[in-house]
Amino acid sequence: MPKVKIESGSVFERYENKYLLDPRQYQRLPELLGEHMEQDQYGLHTICTLYYDTDDYAIIRRCLEKPKFRQKLRLRSYGVPAPNSVVYLELKKKMNGITYKRRVPLHLSETRDYFLNGRQPAGEGQIFREIDWYVNQMPLRAKVLVCYERIALFGLEDPNLRVTIDANIRWREDHLSLDKGDHGRLLFQPPAYLMEIKTLHALPVWLARGLSKEKIYPVSFSKYGTVYQEYLEAKEEIRHAV
């Protein structure tokens, strides 16, 4: 896993469009993207994301209603981390179609101390204070861990154009710690691929035409939301009915 420099925080603001690809469409991507995009320095890597929610899944249920403004909290690692590895605590917001992310890098041990004991890491800045305010508005705990393999590309003409392709998306609702491995139950049967296109502006013409030619169309999709709808919602209904 690449070394990561500890910084005070990061802010992202962009449009994000998602596309579910079948194996044939996935095989066509090199021809579609090859002349205009290049794989980033990390190559194929594993991402693990721990989602926080209330006991009754109030956050993801609200997100699935698609209000104009919604947000969720997650903790992300690149690979399976050790206690002293850097992970990213992130507040992801979406408003009027634009995605905003506020995230801070912390050691995994610091995040445990924060969520279990309420002890804030030293030197926290404005972004952490914003996340901390959100955390203290409701009782949150780890609910679902999602892992997948990702390839990321950036635009040769426009480096702000980013494309990611996620495969082998899997999840679990037990052993909810990032250092417990990246195993889980496959989200898609049969396998499918999730592509995300991230831009500051509209899609370039060459990309819009290529997607149309391959019949690749945007979808409304959330990894955590799909886990909840496909696997957890029915369990919640049964639990409340008892």
GISULNOR-V527017 format. One record per residue. NEAR is the number of other ideal C-beta (glycine too) atoms within 12 Angstrom. D_LAST is the distance of its C-alpha to the last C-alpha in Angstrom with 1 decimal. Layout:
near=NEAR d_last=D_LAST
near=NEAR d_last=D_LAST
This chain:
near=18 d_last=45.9
near=13 d_last=48.3
near=12 d_last=49.1
near=21 d_last=47.6
near=9 d_last=49.4
near=21 d_last=47.5
near=17 d_last=47.9
near=20 d_last=46.7
near=26 d_last=44.4
near=25 d_last=44.3
near=22 d_last=43.7
near=25 d_last=43.2
near=22 d_last=43.4
near=24 d_last=43.6
near=25 d_last=42.4
near=32 d_last=40.1
near=30 d_last=39.7
near=29 d_last=37.5
near=33 d_last=38.3
near=30 d_last=36.5
near=32 d_last=39.3
near=20 d_last=39.6
near=15 d_last=41.9
near=13 d_last=44.9
near=26 d_last=44.6
near=25 d_last=44.1
near=14 d_last=47.3
near=22 d_last=49.1
near=31 d_last=48.4
near=20 d_last=51.5
near=15 d_last=53.8
near=30 d_last=51.9
near=33 d_last=51.8
near=16 d_last=54.6
near=16 d_last=57.5
near=26 d_last=55.8
near=31 d_last=53.3
near=22 d_last=53.5
near=23 d_last=50.9
near=21 d_last=50.5
near=13 d_last=51.6
near=21 d_last=48.3
near=16 d_last=48.1
near=21 d_last=45.0
near=27 d_last=42.6
near=30 d_last=39.0
near=39 d_last=36.7
near=42 d_last=33.5
near=40 d_last=31.3
near=42 d_last=28.5
near=39 d_last=26.3
near=37 d_last=24.9
near=34 d_last=22.1
near=22 d_last=19.6
near=18 d_last=16.3
near=22 d_last=14.7
near=33 d_last=17.7
near=22 d_last=19.4
near=36 d_last=22.8
near=34 d_last=22.4
near=26 d_last=20.5
near=23 d_last=23.5
near=31 d_last=26.0
near=25 d_last=24.7
near=16 d_last=25.4
near=18 d_last=29.0
near=15 d_last=30.3
near=14 d_last=33.9
near=18 d_last=33.2
near=28 d_last=30.5
near=30 d_last=30.5
near=41 d_last=28.7
near=42 d_last=29.6
near=40 d_last=30.3
near=45 d_last=32.4
near=39 d_last=34.7
near=37 d_last=37.1
near=31 d_last=39.7
near=27 d_last=39.3
near=24 d_last=37.5
near=33 d_last=38.7
near=17 d_last=40.1
near=19 d_last=39.4
near=16 d_last=42.7
near=28 d_last=42.1
near=31 d_last=41.9
near=39 d_last=38.6
near=38 d_last=37.9
near=41 d_last=35.5
near=36 d_last=35.2
near=37 d_last=34.0
near=36 d_last=34.0
near=31 d_last=34.4
near=28 d_last=35.1
near=16 d_last=36.9
near=14 d_last=38.6
near=20 d_last=38.6
near=22 d_last=40.1
near=31 d_last=38.4
near=26 d_last=39.2
near=29 d_last=38.5
near=31 d_last=39.2
near=30 d_last=39.2
near=36 d_last=40.7
near=32 d_last=41.7
near=41 d_last=40.6
near=27 d_last=40.7
near=32 d_last=37.4
near=23 d_last=37.9
near=30 d_last=38.3
near=39 d_last=35.0
near=26 d_last=33.2
near=17 d_last=35.1
near=29 d_last=34.2
near=31 d_last=30.5
near=13 d_last=30.2
near=12 d_last=32.9
near=12 d_last=33.6
near=16 d_last=37.2
near=23 d_last=38.8
near=30 d_last=41.3
near=14 d_last=45.0
near=17 d_last=46.8
near=22 d_last=43.8
near=23 d_last=45.1
near=16 d_last=44.0
near=28 d_last=41.6
near=31 d_last=39.7
near=20 d_last=39.7
near=26 d_last=38.1
near=39 d_last=35.4
near=26 d_last=34.9
near=18 d_last=34.6
near=24 d_last=31.8
near=29 d_last=30.0
near=16 d_last=30.3
near=17 d_last=28.7
near=20 d_last=25.1
near=15 d_last=23.2
near=30 d_last=23.7
near=22 d_last=23.1
near=30 d_last=23.9
near=35 d_last=21.2
near=39 d_last=23.1
near=37 d_last=26.5
near=42 d_last=28.6
near=37 d_last=32.0
near=33 d_last=34.7
near=25 d_last=38.5
near=34 d_last=40.5
near=32 d_last=44.0
near=28 d_last=45.3
near=33 d_last=48.5
near=24 d_last=50.5
near=27 d_last=53.0
near=19 d_last=56.7
near=15 d_last=57.9
near=23 d_last=55.0
near=16 d_last=53.4
near=19 d_last=50.7
near=32 d_last=49.5
near=32 d_last=46.8
near=42 d_last=45.0
near=32 d_last=42.4
near=38 d_last=41.0
near=34 d_last=37.9
near=28 d_last=37.2
near=27 d_last=34.9
near=36 d_last=32.0
near=31 d_last=29.3
near=35 d_last=26.2
near=30 d_last=23.9
near=25 d_last=21.0
near=15 d_last=22.3
near=20 d_last=25.7
near=26 d_last=25.7
near=26 d_last=29.4
near=40 d_last=32.3
near=25 d_last=34.4
near=21 d_last=32.0
near=20 d_last=33.5
near=30 d_last=33.0
near=18 d_last=31.1
near=28 d_last=28.0
near=21 d_last=26.6
near=22 d_last=28.8
near=33 d_last=27.6
near=25 d_last=29.9
near=11 d_last=30.6
near=9 d_last=33.6
near=20 d_last=35.0
near=27 d_last=35.8
near=33 d_last=37.4
near=37 d_last=36.6
near=38 d_last=39.7
near=32 d_last=39.9
near=42 d_last=43.1
near=29 d_last=43.7
near=27 d_last=46.6
near=20 d_last=48.1
near=17 d_last=49.4
near=15 d_last=49.2
near=27 d_last=49.3
near=24 d_last=52.9
near=13 d_last=54.4
near=21 d_last=54.8
near=33 d_last=51.1
near=20 d_last=50.0
near=14 d_last=52.4
near=27 d_last=51.3
near=26 d_last=47.6
near=16 d_last=48.5
near=15 d_last=50.7
near=24 d_last=48.0
near=15 d_last=45.5
near=32 d_last=43.3
near=19 d_last=41.4
near=21 d_last=39.1
near=19 d_last=35.4
near=19 d_last=32.6
near=30 d_last=30.8
near=37 d_last=28.9
near=37 d_last=28.2
near=36 d_last=25.3
near=33 d_last=24.1
near=30 d_last=24.4
near=34 d_last=22.4
near=33 d_last=19.6
near=25 d_last=19.8
near=23 d_last=20.5
near=24 d_last=18.2
near=29 d_last=15.8
near=20 d_last=14.6
near=13 d_last=12.6
near=18 d_last=10.9
near=23 d_last=10.1
near=15 d_last=8.8
near=10 d_last=6.3
near=13 d_last=5.5
near=12 d_last=5.5
near=8 d_last=3.8
near=7 d_last=0.0
